[in-house]
Amino acid sequence: MDLTYTEDQLAYRDAVRSFSDQVLRPIDAEFNFDRHLSAADIHEIRDRLAKYEIATTAPTTSDGSLDLVATGIFMEEISRVSLGFAGLMSSLFFPISSLAGLLTDDQRVTYGKFFDRGAGVALAISESAAGSNPREIKASAELQGDSWVLRGRKMWASDADIADLIIVAACEVQSGEIGLFMVPGGTANCDVTPIDMLGMRAVSECEIAFDDCRIPEDARLRLPDGFASALALLWNGRVRVSFMAVGVAQAALDLAVAHAKSRTQFGRPIAGFQLVQGLLADMAIEVEAMRLLAFRAACLVSSGSPEAQVAVSMAKAFNAEAAVRVTSRGIQVHGAMGLATECPAERYFRDARMLTIPDGTTQIHQLIIGRSLTGISALR
């Protein structure tokens, strides 16, 4: 396998990088992506980006499917500006959700618009007692006549407060199986409350309460292999998170190198000190390793390799943790200034720390890797 980008991929990276620096960076500064963005903010930013083809057109392969490698490149480059842009991907840029493929022809008439460009889709799977093990979900969906009635609470649903559609995982009362249900934003008896978080503050994490929330019977997504079908669709998201980690780590490295070259102590730039160079070298090594792991995972998923799932877990686990290490070293290079809120280094660290939990914690991915090595599952 060639471990370098093709000429077309390099050209796409350069184009996205130019777009990110010239268009997204001023938007980040104007709207302050270190705070929760309102629906009005999202709409205004989306309107501004609408004129840029690179922001609205998804990269595709020859068969018309989403190009995972090119999408990863896009995620890395916009994450260099702010992880908030990547977290708001479906609301601001081109659609990337694989869940649209589960819609029936009849459902597309009613719900297809929610998966188009600019429509925000939130996933509500986790609960306070059902995080890493979604099979312990307690939220319920009861079929009453021609309606589903949802009851229960969900946690950590990203941007559910401004979403056009919330896809909810709930246990069907009649069958006992876990299903996915589409709840349009603003539906009665669906109460959404944002939660203040450490990092990635542009993207709200929300608690949702369903109190006899009624939705039509056709709001249930058809899962060909049960809830396992839904979980399988999440793997592409984990690849994207791996590239997001590369982006924020690269941003921290770039900032640290620039600071080390401009900051003087003892009559010379601190970039000339061996220990500072050691910090920068360790950062660079990890960033390059992260990029290769993410690239390999995207290639294996795209090719349908049986090794893809483990490769994705390796990329997600390593990259999320490495991003924390790299951004922490970036703070160290800056000294006390790195701890000040006016310095981007501390925001990079807070944002990176957010990546080790969602889309499977580091520990869950370690167990997936361990199972592949030993043939023994630690999960029961």
C-alpha positions in Angstrom: 0.0 0.0 0.0 1.3 3.4 -1.0 1.6 5.5 2.2 1.5 8.8 0.4 -1.3 10.9 -1.0 -1.9 10.9 -4.8 -1.4 14.0 -6.8 -5.2 14.6 -6.8 -5.4 14.1 -3.0 -2.5 16.5 -2.5 -4.2 19.1 -4.7 -7.4 18.6 -2.8 -5.6 19.0 0.5 -4.0 22.3 -0.7 -7.3 23.6 -1.8 -9.0 22.8 1.5 -6.1 24.3 3.4 -6.3 27.5 1.4 -10.1 27.7 2.0 -9.6 27.0 5.7 -7.0 29.7 6.1 -8.7 32.3 4.0 -12.4 31.7 4.8 -12.8 29.6 7.9 -10.1 31.3 10.1 -11.7 34.7 9.9 -15.1 33.1 10.7 -13.7 31.4 13.7 -12.3 34.7 15.0 -15.5 36.6 14.3 -18.0 34.1 15.8 -15.7 32.8 18.6 -15.9 29.0 18.2 -14.9 28.6 21.9 -18.5 29.1 22.8 -21.8 27.5 22.0 -23.0 28.7 18.6 -26.7 29.5 18.3 -29.0 28.4 15.5 -28.8 31.9 14.1 -25.0 31.7 14.1 -25.1 28.4 12.3 -27.5 29.7 9.7 -25.4 32.8 9.0 -22.1 30.8 8.7 -23.8 28.3 6.5 -25.1 31.0 4.2 -21.6 32.5 3.9 -20.1 29.1 3.0 -22.8 28.3 0.4 -20.9 30.1 -2.4 -17.8 27.9 -2.0 -18.0 24.7 -4.0 -15.3 23.0 -1.8 -17.5 23.5 1.2 -20.7 22.2 -0.3 -19.7 19.4 -2.6 -18.7 16.1 -1.0 -15.6 14.3 -2.4 -16.8 11.1 -4.1 -15.2 8.0 -5.6 -15.8 6.8 -9.2 -18.9 4.9 -8.1 -20.4 8.1 -6.5 -19.9 7.0 -2.9 -18.3 9.2 -0.3 -14.5 9.2 -0.6 -13.4 8.5 3.0 -9.7 9.5 2.4 -10.6 12.8 0.8 -13.3 13.4 3.5 -10.6 12.7 6.1 -8.3 15.2 4.4 -11.1 17.8 4.6 -11.7 17.0 8.3 -8.0 17.4 9.1 -7.7 20.7 7.4 -10.8 22.4 8.9 -9.8 21.0 12.3 -6.5 22.9 12.0 -8.7 26.0 12.4 -11.1 24.7 15.0 -12.5 21.3 15.9 -15.8 23.1 16.0 -16.0 23.2 12.3 -15.6 19.5 12.1 -18.1 18.9 14.9 -20.6 21.0 12.9 -19.9 19.2 9.6 -23.4 18.3 8.6 -24.8 21.7 9.5 -22.2 23.8 7.7 -20.7 21.7 4.9 -21.7 18.7 2.7 -23.7 15.8 4.1 -21.7 12.8 5.4 -24.3 10.7 7.3 -24.5 7.1 6.2 -27.9 6.8 7.9 -29.7 8.3 4.9 -29.0 5.0 3.2 -31.5 3.3 5.6 -34.5 5.4 4.4 -37.2 3.7 2.4 -38.5 5.3 -0.7 -41.6 6.5 1.2 -39.5 7.8 4.1 -37.4 9.9 1.6 -40.4 11.9 0.7 -40.9 13.0 4.3 -37.5 12.8 5.9 -35.0 13.0 3.0 -34.7 16.8 3.4 -33.1 16.3 6.8 -30.1 14.6 5.3 -29.4 17.2 2.6 -26.7 19.8 2.8 -27.2 22.3 5.6 -29.6 20.2 7.7 -28.3 19.3 11.1 -28.8 15.7 12.3 -28.1 14.8 15.9 -27.6 11.2 17.2 -29.1 10.4 20.6 -27.8 7.0 21.6 -26.0 7.3 24.9 -27.8 7.4 28.3 -26.5 8.1 31.8 -26.3 4.3 32.4 -25.8 3.2 28.8 -22.7 4.7 27.3 -20.1 2.1 26.1 -22.8 -0.6 26.2 -25.8 0.6 24.1 -27.6 -2.7 24.7 -28.5 -1.4 28.2 -30.6 1.4 26.7 -33.7 2.1 28.8 -35.4 4.8 26.6 -38.5 3.1 25.2 -40.6 3.3 22.0 -44.2 2.0 22.2 -46.3 1.6 19.2 -49.8 3.0 19.8 -52.0 2.9 16.8 -50.2 4.8 14.0 -47.8 6.5 16.4 -44.6 5.7 18.3 -44.5 7.0 21.9 -41.0 7.8 23.1 -40.2 7.9 26.8 -36.9 8.2 28.7 -33.7 10.3 28.7 -30.7 10.6 26.4 -27.3 12.1 27.1 -24.5 13.6 25.1 -26.5 14.2 21.9 -24.3 16.6 19.9 -26.1 19.8 18.8 -29.6 18.3 19.5 -30.7 21.8 20.6 -30.3 23.2 17.1 -30.8 20.0 15.1 -33.4 19.7 12.3 -33.6 16.0 13.1 -32.7 13.8 16.1 -32.2 10.1 15.5 -33.0 8.3 18.8 -32.0 4.8 19.8 -34.8 3.3 21.9 -36.0 -0.1 23.0 -39.2 -1.2 21.3 -41.7 -2.2 24.0 -43.4 -4.8 21.9 -40.3 -6.6 20.6 -37.7 -5.7 23.1 -35.3 -4.8 20.2 -33.4 -1.6 20.0 -34.5 0.6 17.1 -33.7 4.0 15.6 -36.4 6.6 15.4 -36.5 10.0 13.6 -37.7 12.9 15.7 -37.9 16.3 13.9 -36.5 19.2 15.9 -39.1 21.0 17.9 -41.4 18.0 18.3 -43.7 18.3 21.3 -42.6 16.6 24.6 -39.0 16.4 23.4 -37.1 18.7 25.7 -33.4 19.4 25.0 -31.0 20.9 27.5 -27.4 21.9 26.5 -24.6 20.9 28.9 -21.5 23.1 29.5 -18.4 21.1 28.4 -14.6 21.4 28.7 -13.8 21.8 25.0 -15.3 21.9 21.5 -17.7 24.4 22.9 -19.0 25.4 19.5 -20.7 22.0 19.4 -23.3 21.6 22.2 -23.6 18.3 24.1 -27.2 17.9 25.2 -29.5 16.0 27.5 -32.9 15.1 25.9 -36.0 14.2 27.9 -38.9 12.3 26.1 -42.2 12.5 27.9 -44.8 10.7 25.9 -43.3 12.2 22.7 -45.4 11.1 19.7 -43.9 10.6 16.2 -45.5 8.9 13.2 -45.2 5.1 12.7 -43.0 5.6 9.6 -40.4 7.5 11.7 -38.7 4.2 12.6 -35.6 3.4 10.5 -35.5 -0.1 9.1 -32.3 -1.9 10.2 -31.5 -4.9 8.0 -29.5 -6.6 10.7 -31.0 -5.1 13.8 -29.2 -2.5 15.9 -25.9 -4.0 14.8 -26.6 -2.3 11.4 -26.7 1.1 13.1 -23.5 0.4 15.1 -21.7 -0.6 11.9 -22.6 2.8 10.3 -20.7 4.5 13.1 -17.3 3.3 12.0 -17.0 5.9 9.3 -17.5 8.5 12.0 -14.6 7.1 14.0 -12.4 7.4 10.9 -13.4 11.1 10.7 -12.6 11.6 14.4 -9.2 10.2 13.8 -8.5 12.8 11.2 -9.9 15.5 13.4 -7.3 14.5 16.0 -4.6 14.9 13.4 -5.9 18.4 12.6 -5.9 19.8 16.1 -2.5 18.2 16.8 -1.0 19.7 13.7 -2.4 23.1 14.7 -0.7 22.7 18.1 2.6 21.8 16.5 2.5 24.7 14.0 1.8 27.1 16.8 4.6 25.7 19.0 7.2 25.8 16.3 6.3 29.5 15.5 6.4 30.4 19.1 9.8 28.6 19.7 11.3 30.5 16.8 10.1 33.9 17.9 10.4 33.6 21.7 13.9 34.5 23.0 15.5 33.6 26.3 19.1 34.0 27.4 19.7 36.0 24.2 18.5 33.5 21.6 15.3 31.8 20.3 14.2 29.0 22.6 14.0 26.9 19.4 17.7 26.6 19.8 17.5 24.8 23.1 17.8 21.0 23.0 14.9 20.3 25.4 12.6 22.5 23.4 13.6 20.8 20.2 13.0 17.5 21.9 9.4 18.6 22.7 8.9 19.7 19.1 10.4 16.5 17.7 8.1 14.3 19.8 5.1 16.3 18.7 6.1 16.0 15.0 6.6 12.2 15.3 3.2 11.7 16.9 1.4 13.9 14.3 3.0 11.9 11.5 2.1 8.6 13.1 -1.5 9.8 13.6 -1.9 10.8 10.0 -0.6 7.5 8.8 -2.9 5.5 11.1 -5.9 7.6 10.0 -5.0 7.2 6.3 -4.6 3.5 6.7 -7.9 3.1 8.4 -9.7 5.1 5.7 -8.1 3.0 3.0 -9.0 -0.3 4.6 -12.6 0.8 5.2 -12.9 2.0 1.6 -11.6 -1.3 0.3 -13.9 -3.4 2.5 -10.9 -5.1 4.2 -11.6 -7.5 7.0 -8.9 -5.7 8.9 -10.8 -2.4 8.7 -12.5 -2.6 12.1 -9.3 -3.1 14.0 -7.5 -0.5 12.0 -10.2 2.0 12.8 -10.0 1.2 16.5 -6.2 1.6 16.4 -6.5 5.0 14.7 -9.2 6.2 17.0 -7.6 5.1 20.2 -4.0 6.2 19.3 -5.0 9.5 17.6 -7.3 10.7 20.4 -4.7 10.1 23.1 -1.8 11.4 21.0 -3.7 14.6 20.3 -3.9 15.2 24.1 -0.2 14.5 24.4 0.8 16.7 21.5 -1.4 19.6 22.6 -0.1 19.3 26.1 3.5 19.5 24.9 2.4 22.6 22.9 1.4 24.3 26.1 4.8 23.3 27.6 6.7 25.0 24.8 4.7 28.2 25.4 5.4 28.2 29.1 3.0 30.2 31.3 1.5 31.9 28.2 0.3 28.5 27.1 -2.0 28.4 30.1 -3.6 31.7 29.3 -7.0 31.7 27.6 -5.8 34.3 25.1 -3.3 31.7 23.7 -4.8 29.1 21.3 -2.6 26.4 22.8 -4.9 25.9 25.8 -7.9 25.7 23.6 -6.3 23.1 21.4 -5.6 21.0 24.6 -9.2 21.3 25.8 -10.6 20.5 22.4 -8.3 17.5 22.0 -9.3 16.1 25.4 -12.9 15.9 24.1 -11.9 13.3 21.5 -11.0 10.4 23.8 -14.6 9.8 25.0 -17.1 9.9 22.1 -17.3 7.4 19.2 -16.0 4.7 21.5 -13.8 5.5 24.5 -10.1 4.7 24.2 -10.6 1.8 26.5 -13.4 0.3 24.4 -11.2 0.4 21.3 -8.4 -1.2 23.3 -10.8 -4.1 24.0 -11.7 -4.4 20.4 -8.0 -4.6 19.5 -7.4 -7.0 22.3 -10.2 -9.3 21.1 -8.7 -9.4 17.6 -5.3 -10.4 19.1 -6.5 -13.1 21.5 -9.8 -14.2 20.1 -11.3 -13.6 23.6 -13.8 -10.9 24.2 -13.5 -9.0 27.5 -17.0 -7.6 26.9 -19.9 -9.8 28.1 
